[in-house]
Amino acid sequence: MLGQLGLLMTFQLMGEALVSAAGIPFPGSLCGMLLLLTFLHVRGGPSDELTKVGSKLIENLGPCSYPPAPLSSRMALSWRLTAWRYSHLW
């Protein structure tokens, strides 16, 4: 399991290094994901262990990616309403 997690992190690091070396404005983690996708396509798909690790990561970290967008939009609305309420004082 640790080896498969290391494989995922290696591809992320390779993507970050490639983007940094090329100097292109592109997310390194996304480049690493594309490299991993290419690797898995050439290899014929993910192994059972890699599938298990990926499922566990999505199961445990997936919900963490959803709250930021709604929360930030709510905070922005709150700031705008506060500024509007006190705009007559300026």
PyMOL CGO cylinders between C-alpha atoms (Angstrom):
from pymol import cmd
from pymol.cgo import CYLINDER

trace = [
    CYLINDER, 0.00, 0.00, 0.00, 2.81, 2.43, 0.81, 0.3, 1, 1, 1, 1, 1, 1,
    CYLINDER, 2.81, 2.43, 0.81, 4.51, 1.59, -2.47, 0.3, 1, 1, 1, 1, 1, 1,
    CYLINDER, 4.51, 1.59, -2.47, 1.39, 2.51, -4.42, 0.3, 1, 1, 1, 1, 1, 1,
    CYLINDER, 1.39, 2.51, -4.42, 0.99, 5.74, -2.47, 0.3, 1, 1, 1, 1, 1, 1,
    CYLINDER, 0.99, 5.74, -2.47, 4.63, 6.47, -3.24, 0.3, 1, 1, 1, 1, 1, 1,
    CYLINDER, 4.63, 6.47, -3.24, 3.92, 5.86, -6.92, 0.3, 1, 1, 1, 1, 1, 1,
    CYLINDER, 3.92, 5.86, -6.92, 1.13, 8.46, -6.85, 0.3, 1, 1, 1, 1, 1, 1,
    CYLINDER, 1.13, 8.46, -6.85, 3.35, 10.97, -5.06, 0.3, 1, 1, 1, 1, 1, 1,
    CYLINDER, 3.35, 10.97, -5.06, 6.20, 10.29, -7.50, 0.3, 1, 1, 1, 1, 1, 1,
    CYLINDER, 6.20, 10.29, -7.50, 3.99, 11.19, -10.44, 0.3, 1, 1, 1, 1, 1, 1,
    CYLINDER, 3.99, 11.19, -10.44, 2.86, 14.35, -8.68, 0.3, 1, 1, 1, 1, 1, 1,
    CYLINDER, 2.86, 14.35, -8.68, 6.49, 15.29, -8.05, 0.3, 1, 1, 1, 1, 1, 1,
    CYLINDER, 6.49, 15.29, -8.05, 7.40, 14.54, -11.68, 0.3, 1, 1, 1, 1, 1, 1,
    CYLINDER, 7.40, 14.54, -11.68, 4.56, 16.80, -12.85, 0.3, 1, 1, 1, 1, 1, 1,
    CYLINDER, 4.56, 16.80, -12.85, 5.66, 19.60, -10.55, 0.3, 1, 1, 1, 1, 1, 1,
    CYLINDER, 5.66, 19.60, -10.55, 9.27, 19.26, -11.72, 0.3, 1, 1, 1, 1, 1, 1,
    CYLINDER, 9.27, 19.26, -11.72, 8.29, 19.20, -15.40, 0.3, 1, 1, 1, 1, 1, 1,
    CYLINDER, 8.29, 19.20, -15.40, 6.12, 22.31, -15.12, 0.3, 1, 1, 1, 1, 1, 1,
    CYLINDER, 6.12, 22.31, -15.12, 8.77, 24.09, -13.09, 0.3, 1, 1, 1, 1, 1, 1,
    CYLINDER, 8.77, 24.09, -13.09, 11.55, 23.21, -15.52, 0.3, 1, 1, 1, 1, 1, 1,
    CYLINDER, 11.55, 23.21, -15.52, 9.48, 24.17, -18.57, 0.3, 1, 1, 1, 1, 1, 1,
    CYLINDER, 9.48, 24.17, -18.57, 8.31, 27.40, -16.96, 0.3, 1, 1, 1, 1, 1, 1,
    CYLINDER, 8.31, 27.40, -16.96, 4.76, 27.00, -18.22, 0.3, 1, 1, 1, 1, 1, 1,
    CYLINDER, 4.76, 27.00, -18.22, 1.76, 28.31, -16.29, 0.3, 1, 1, 1, 1, 1, 1,
    CYLINDER, 1.76, 28.31, -16.29, 0.09, 24.95, -15.71, 0.3, 1, 1, 1, 1, 1, 1,
    CYLINDER, 0.09, 24.95, -15.71, -0.70, 23.17, -12.42, 0.3, 1, 1, 1, 1, 1, 1,
    CYLINDER, -0.70, 23.17, -12.42, 2.05, 20.66, -11.69, 0.3, 1, 1, 1, 1, 1, 1,
    CYLINDER, 2.05, 20.66, -11.69, -0.26, 18.24, -9.92, 0.3, 1, 1, 1, 1, 1, 1,
    CYLINDER, -0.26, 18.24, -9.92, -2.51, 18.13, -12.98, 0.3, 1, 1, 1, 1, 1, 1,
    CYLINDER, -2.51, 18.13, -12.98, 0.52, 17.48, -15.18, 0.3, 1, 1, 1, 1, 1, 1,
    CYLINDER, 0.52, 17.48, -15.18, 1.48, 14.64, -12.83, 0.3, 1, 1, 1, 1, 1, 1,
    CYLINDER, 1.48, 14.64, -12.83, -2.01, 13.23, -13.11, 0.3, 1, 1, 1, 1, 1, 1,
    CYLINDER, -2.01, 13.23, -13.11, -1.75, 13.27, -16.91, 0.3, 1, 1, 1, 1, 1, 1,
    CYLINDER, -1.75, 13.27, -16.91, 1.61, 11.51, -16.68, 0.3, 1, 1, 1, 1, 1, 1,
    CYLINDER, 1.61, 11.51, -16.68, 0.05, 8.90, -14.39, 0.3, 1, 1, 1, 1, 1, 1,
    CYLINDER, 0.05, 8.90, -14.39, -2.86, 8.45, -16.80, 0.3, 1, 1, 1, 1, 1, 1,
    CYLINDER, -2.86, 8.45, -16.80, -0.42, 7.93, -19.68, 0.3, 1, 1, 1, 1, 1, 1,
    CYLINDER, -0.42, 7.93, -19.68, 1.60, 5.46, -17.61, 0.3, 1, 1, 1, 1, 1, 1,
    CYLINDER, 1.60, 5.46, -17.61, -1.50, 3.48, -16.69, 0.3, 1, 1, 1, 1, 1, 1,
    CYLINDER, -1.50, 3.48, -16.69, -2.74, 3.49, -20.28, 0.3, 1, 1, 1, 1, 1, 1,
    CYLINDER, -2.74, 3.49, -20.28, 0.57, 2.09, -21.54, 0.3, 1, 1, 1, 1, 1, 1,
    CYLINDER, 0.57, 2.09, -21.54, 0.67, -0.46, -18.73, 0.3, 1, 1, 1, 1, 1, 1,
    CYLINDER, 0.67, -0.46, -18.73, -2.88, -1.66, -19.33, 0.3, 1, 1, 1, 1, 1, 1,
    CYLINDER, -2.88, -1.66, -19.33, -4.63, -0.16, -16.32, 0.3, 1, 1, 1, 1, 1, 1,
    CYLINDER, -4.63, -0.16, -16.32, -4.09, 0.16, -12.60, 0.3, 1, 1, 1, 1, 1, 1,
    CYLINDER, -4.09, 0.16, -12.60, -3.14, -2.75, -10.38, 0.3, 1, 1, 1, 1, 1, 1,
    CYLINDER, -3.14, -2.75, -10.38, -5.51, -3.94, -7.68, 0.3, 1, 1, 1, 1, 1, 1,
    CYLINDER, -5.51, -3.94, -7.68, -3.34, -2.33, -5.00, 0.3, 1, 1, 1, 1, 1, 1,
    CYLINDER, -3.34, -2.33, -5.00, -3.33, 1.03, -6.79, 0.3, 1, 1, 1, 1, 1, 1,
    CYLINDER, -3.33, 1.03, -6.79, -7.10, 0.84, -7.19, 0.3, 1, 1, 1, 1, 1, 1,
    CYLINDER, -7.10, 0.84, -7.19, -7.43, 0.15, -3.46, 0.3, 1, 1, 1, 1, 1, 1,
    CYLINDER, -7.43, 0.15, -3.46, -5.20, 3.09, -2.52, 0.3, 1, 1, 1, 1, 1, 1,
    CYLINDER, -5.20, 3.09, -2.52, -7.00, 5.43, -4.91, 0.3, 1, 1, 1, 1, 1, 1,
    CYLINDER, -7.00, 5.43, -4.91, -10.38, 4.38, -3.55, 0.3, 1, 1, 1, 1, 1, 1,
    CYLINDER, -10.38, 4.38, -3.55, -9.25, 4.99, 0.02, 0.3, 1, 1, 1, 1, 1, 1,
    CYLINDER, -9.25, 4.99, 0.02, -7.89, 8.44, -0.89, 0.3, 1, 1, 1, 1, 1, 1,
    CYLINDER, -7.89, 8.44, -0.89, -11.12, 9.45, -2.60, 0.3, 1, 1, 1, 1, 1, 1,
    CYLINDER, -11.12, 9.45, -2.60, -13.18, 8.01, 0.25, 0.3, 1, 1, 1, 1, 1, 1,
    CYLINDER, -13.18, 8.01, 0.25, -11.26, 9.93, 2.90, 0.3, 1, 1, 1, 1, 1, 1,
    CYLINDER, -11.26, 9.93, 2.90, -10.17, 13.10, 1.09, 0.3, 1, 1, 1, 1, 1, 1,
    CYLINDER, -10.17, 13.10, 1.09, -12.92, 13.51, -1.49, 0.3, 1, 1, 1, 1, 1, 1,
    CYLINDER, -12.92, 13.51, -1.49, -15.37, 15.36, 0.79, 0.3, 1, 1, 1, 1, 1, 1,
    CYLINDER, -15.37, 15.36, 0.79, -12.62, 17.86, 1.65, 0.3, 1, 1, 1, 1, 1, 1,
    CYLINDER, -12.62, 17.86, 1.65, -12.67, 19.23, -1.90, 0.3, 1, 1, 1, 1, 1, 1,
    CYLINDER, -12.67, 19.23, -1.90, -16.35, 20.21, -1.87, 0.3, 1, 1, 1, 1, 1, 1,
    CYLINDER, -16.35, 20.21, -1.87, -16.75, 22.78, 0.97, 0.3, 1, 1, 1, 1, 1, 1,
    CYLINDER, -16.75, 22.78, 0.97, -14.29, 25.48, -0.22, 0.3, 1, 1, 1, 1, 1, 1,
    CYLINDER, -14.29, 25.48, -0.22, -16.35, 26.75, -3.18, 0.3, 1, 1, 1, 1, 1, 1,
    CYLINDER, -16.35, 26.75, -3.18, -19.70, 27.19, -1.38, 0.3, 1, 1, 1, 1, 1, 1,
    CYLINDER, -19.70, 27.19, -1.38, -18.02, 28.58, 1.72, 0.3, 1, 1, 1, 1, 1, 1,
    CYLINDER, -18.02, 28.58, 1.72, -15.97, 31.13, -0.20, 0.3, 1, 1, 1, 1, 1, 1,
    CYLINDER, -15.97, 31.13, -0.20, -19.01, 32.31, -2.16, 0.3, 1, 1, 1, 1, 1, 1,
    CYLINDER, -19.01, 32.31, -2.16, -20.97, 32.65, 1.09, 0.3, 1, 1, 1, 1, 1, 1,
    CYLINDER, -20.97, 32.65, 1.09, -18.13, 34.64, 2.66, 0.3, 1, 1, 1, 1, 1, 1,
    CYLINDER, -18.13, 34.64, 2.66, -17.90, 36.91, -0.38, 0.3, 1, 1, 1, 1, 1, 1,
    CYLINDER, -17.90, 36.91, -0.38, -21.65, 37.55, -0.22, 0.3, 1, 1, 1, 1, 1, 1,
    CYLINDER, -21.65, 37.55, -0.22, -21.38, 38.29, 3.48, 0.3, 1, 1, 1, 1, 1, 1,
    CYLINDER, -21.38, 38.29, 3.48, -18.56, 40.80, 2.87, 0.3, 1, 1, 1, 1, 1, 1,
    CYLINDER, -18.56, 40.80, 2.87, -20.53, 42.51, 0.12, 0.3, 1, 1, 1, 1, 1, 1,
    CYLINDER, -20.53, 42.51, 0.12, -23.63, 42.78, 2.28, 0.3, 1, 1, 1, 1, 1, 1,
    CYLINDER, -23.63, 42.78, 2.28, -21.60, 44.19, 5.17, 0.3, 1, 1, 1, 1, 1, 1,
    CYLINDER, -21.60, 44.19, 5.17, -19.96, 46.73, 2.87, 0.3, 1, 1, 1, 1, 1, 1,
    CYLINDER, -19.96, 46.73, 2.87, -23.36, 47.69, 1.42, 0.3, 1, 1, 1, 1, 1, 1,
    CYLINDER, -23.36, 47.69, 1.42, -24.87, 48.15, 4.89, 0.3, 1, 1, 1, 1, 1, 1,
    CYLINDER, -24.87, 48.15, 4.89, -22.12, 50.50, 5.98, 0.3, 1, 1, 1, 1, 1, 1,
    CYLINDER, -22.12, 50.50, 5.98, -21.55, 52.25, 2.67, 0.3, 1, 1, 1, 1, 1, 1,
    CYLINDER, -21.55, 52.25, 2.67, -23.69, 55.22, 3.68, 0.3, 1, 1, 1, 1, 1, 1,
    CYLINDER, -23.69, 55.22, 3.68, -21.29, 55.94, 6.55, 0.3, 1, 1, 1, 1, 1, 1,
    CYLINDER, -21.29, 55.94, 6.55, -18.40, 56.73, 4.24, 0.3, 1, 1, 1, 1, 1, 1,
]
cmd.load_cgo(trace, "trace")
